């Protein structure tokens, strides 16, 4: 899986075609050539990556499209990494399409947060923000336009 380094020194997924053209199932072990701290997964139409930022904060990034084909895979992937850290940044800034099935990902993260006292925030661009303006008018999902803003919000105490 090809990765790019973003401005914050984190690694995030970049869409690339697989050699065989086939879709692989989501996996939670390190991809060859990456450190054990970097975990990647592939699901139809999307690529997932995760990396611990610190012992208290994890980052999960997604590229591609989130829809009915892969929303459950993403939910399992993100929740798996959220269980390992009390704070999570879900980075959907590289998502080109976000269907209503993707809302289940947020439900899964909310369920874990309510039961454990953990916190999560979202980094997103227009496709995700557009759907959330309609589906979440009370703004329960904490959206941020940048990774830096999202991480800063998790440093502040909750009210």
C-alpha positions as CSV (number, residue, x, y, z in Angstrom):
1,X,0.0,0.0,0.0
2,X,1.4,3.3,-1.0
3,X,1.3,6.1,1.6
4,X,2.1,9.7,1.7
5,X,3.4,11.8,4.5
6,X,1.2,14.8,5.5
7,X,2.4,18.1,6.9
8,X,2.0,16.9,10.5
9,X,4.4,14.0,10.0
10,X,1.6,11.4,10.0
11,X,1.2,8.8,7.4
12,X,-2.1,8.6,5.6
13,X,-3.4,6.4,2.8
14,X,-3.3,7.4,-0.9
15,X,-5.5,5.6,-3.5
16,X,-3.5,3.3,-5.7
17,X,-4.6,0.5,-7.9
18,X,-3.7,-3.0,-6.7
19,X,-1.5,-5.1,-8.9
20,X,-4.0,-7.8,-9.5
21,X,-7.0,-5.4,-9.7
22,X,-8.7,-7.5,-7.0
23,X,-10.0,-6.1,-3.7
24,X,-8.4,-7.5,-0.5
25,X,-10.2,-7.9,2.7
26,X,-9.6,-5.6,5.6
27,X,-6.7,-6.6,7.8
28,X,-5.4,-5.3,11.1
29,X,-1.7,-6.3,10.8
30,X,1.1,-4.1,9.6
31,X,1.6,-4.0,5.9
32,X,5.1,-5.1,4.6
33,X,7.5,-2.2,4.6
34,X,5.7,-0.2,7.2
35,X,6.5,-0.1,10.9
36,X,4.4,-2.0,13.4
37,X,2.9,1.3,14.4
38,X,1.3,1.7,11.0
39,X,-1.6,-0.5,10.2
40,X,-3.5,-0.5,6.9
41,X,-6.5,-2.2,5.4
42,X,-8.2,-2.4,2.0
43,X,-11.9,-2.7,1.4
44,X,-13.9,-2.3,-1.8
45,X,-13.5,1.3,-2.9
46,X,-11.5,2.5,0.1
47,X,-8.2,2.2,1.9
48,X,-7.8,2.6,5.7
49,X,-4.7,3.3,7.8
50,X,-4.1,3.7,11.5
51,X,-1.3,5.0,13.6
52,X,-0.9,5.8,17.3
53,X,0.1,9.4,17.8
54,X,0.8,8.8,21.5
55,X,-0.3,6.4,24.1
56,X,-3.4,8.5,24.5
57,X,-4.3,9.3,20.9
58,X,-4.8,7.3,17.7
59,X,-5.3,8.4,14.1
60,X,-7.4,6.6,11.6
61,X,-7.3,7.8,8.0
62,X,-9.4,6.9,5.0
63,X,-9.1,7.5,1.3
64,X,-11.5,6.6,-1.5
65,X,-15.2,6.3,-1.1
66,X,-17.2,5.3,2.0
67,X,-20.5,3.6,1.0
68,X,-22.5,0.4,1.5
69,X,-19.7,-1.7,0.2
70,X,-17.2,-0.8,3.0
71,X,-18.9,1.1,5.8
72,X,-19.1,-1.9,8.1
73,X,-15.4,-2.7,7.4
74,X,-14.5,0.9,8.3
75,X,-16.6,0.8,11.4
76,X,-14.8,-2.4,12.6
77,X,-11.4,-1.0,11.7
78,X,-12.0,2.4,13.4
79,X,-13.6,0.8,16.5
80,X,-10.7,-1.7,16.8
81,X,-8.2,1.2,17.0
82,X,-10.4,3.3,19.2
83,X,-10.5,0.5,21.8
84,X,-6.7,0.8,22.1
85,X,-6.7,4.6,22.8
86,X,-8.9,6.9,24.9
87,X,-8.9,9.5,22.1
88,X,-9.2,9.1,18.3
89,X,-9.0,11.3,15.3
90,X,-11.0,9.9,12.3
91,X,-9.5,11.6,9.2
92,X,-11.9,11.5,6.3
93,X,-10.3,14.5,4.5
94,X,-9.3,12.2,1.5
95,X,-12.7,10.7,1.1
96,X,-14.3,11.6,-2.3
97,X,-17.8,10.2,-1.6
98,X,-19.5,9.6,1.8
99,X,-22.8,7.7,1.6
100,X,-25.4,7.4,4.3
101,X,-24.1,3.9,5.2
102,X,-21.0,5.7,6.5
103,X,-23.1,7.2,9.4
104,X,-22.9,3.7,11.0
105,X,-19.2,4.4,11.5
106,X,-20.0,7.4,13.7
107,X,-22.6,5.4,15.6
108,X,-20.0,2.7,16.4
109,X,-17.5,5.3,17.6
110,X,-20.2,7.0,19.7
111,X,-21.3,3.7,21.3
112,X,-17.7,3.0,22.4
113,X,-17.2,6.6,23.6
114,X,-20.3,6.5,25.8
115,X,-19.4,3.2,27.4
116,X,-15.8,4.1,28.1
117,X,-15.5,7.8,28.5
118,X,-13.3,8.0,25.4
119,X,-13.5,10.9,22.9
120,X,-13.3,11.1,19.1
121,X,-13.3,13.8,16.5
122,X,-13.6,14.0,12.8
123,X,-11.5,15.7,10.1
124,X,-13.5,16.0,7.0
125,X,-13.9,17.8,3.7
126,X,-16.9,18.8,1.7
127,X,-18.4,15.3,0.9
128,X,-18.7,14.3,4.5
129,X,-19.6,17.8,5.8
130,X,-22.4,18.0,3.3
131,X,-24.1,14.8,4.5
132,X,-23.6,15.7,8.2
133,X,-25.3,19.1,7.7
134,X,-28.4,17.2,6.8
135,X,-28.1,14.0,8.9
136,X,-26.7,15.7,12.1
137,X,-28.3,19.2,12.3
138,X,-27.6,19.3,16.1
139,X,-23.9,18.8,15.3
140,X,-23.3,15.9,17.6
141,X,-20.3,14.8,15.5
142,X,-17.4,17.2,16.2
143,X,-16.1,18.1,12.7
144,X,-12.8,19.9,12.0
145,X,-11.3,21.1,8.8
146,X,-7.7,20.2,9.7
147,X,-5.8,17.5,11.6
148,X,-4.2,20.2,13.7
149,X,-7.7,21.6,14.8
150,X,-9.0,18.1,15.6
151,X,-6.0,17.2,17.7
152,X,-6.2,20.5,19.5
153,X,-9.8,19.9,20.4
154,X,-8.9,16.6,22.0
155,X,-6.3,18.3,24.2
156,X,-9.0,20.5,25.7
157,X,-10.9,19.1,28.7
158,X,-14.6,18.1,28.1
159,X,-17.4,20.1,29.7
